[in-house]
Every structure is written in structure tokens, then in C-alpha cells.
Amino acid sequence: MMSEDTLTEAPCIDRINVEPAILFGLSSSESLWVIAGAMLLCLPLAAVVMAFSMVGTVVAGFGLPMLIVYFSARHMAGVKRNRPDMYYLHLMRAWLARMHMRRTRFITTDGDWDLGRTLP
């Protein structure tokens, strides 16, 4: 006799479309982008500070990127709140398209649509 809690069907794991949030609402790939950006921003500063003080190098090379990651993750959590998945990425892509830095994949015109030909 089988118990009632035995699975009769495999769980539908193919319906998970989004990475789970791991850092204040950022997914792992988003947090890696933020961490890499913070490090790239702070490495030149740490190199300049290293000429003067080793303690300042630790602060500029480690403490400042951590603060940048913390505050940008908090900001992104506010941007993503109650929005659909990938909302801010769509905003960024639309902004890049408006600045002519990227081709748009969105419908950005407003007005009436037609077929482009007359009907018989």
C-alpha cells in the first residue's frame, strides 16, 4: 500500500523562468554585474590611494565597492518592487534605444496602425 504523500507525477520545474533573488532582490547574475561594476569603478581609486596609505587602499579597494553594491542593490530592489520580471532591463534597453546606442526591439511609435495596403 502506498502512502498519500508519494509523488505520482514529476514536479513542473520547467516553469521557473526567473533566477531567485539572493542579494536584496538582485539575482546572482545581476549581483555579479553590480559587483564587477563596483570593482571596476573603485580599482583606479585604490591604485591612486595605494601611493599614500595601505589602510586607505583596503577601504578604497574593498569597503567602497561593498557600499556601492549595498546601495545599488537596495535601489534596484525598490525599482523591481511590484513590477514584472526583467522590468528594469526593459527600461534600460528602451533608454539605450532612445539614446541611439542600441536598436530597439520594442514598438516605440504611437498612432494608428494600418496594413500598408488597401483592401479590395
Order of alpha helices (4+ residues) and beta strands (2+ residues): alpha-alpha-alpha-alpha
